[in-house]
Amino acid sequence: MTNEAPIEDAPIGGDGIRLGQFLKFAGLLDSGGDVKDAITAGDVAVNGEVDRRRGRQLVLGDIVSFDGRRLRVCP
């Protein structure tokens, strides 16, 4: 049995979004400063791997993990 959180769908209304924007848009973080701190600290993973690039382009189907939550980028 796995302890991973269930994957929640997070519709973005398009085909892609940058990681920093997604964290705010999905309600995981409130400000750009919080986003920068979380990403720099290595607290954010994309598809199971830590990513320290706020500008990383996410595509549909990517799964972003932060603070015990997992969200799938959806149209």
Secondary structure, DSSP 8 states (H G I E B T S, - for coil): ------EEEEE-SSSEEEHHHHHHHTTS-SSHHHHHHHHHTT--EETTEE---TT-EEETT-EEEETTEEEEEE-
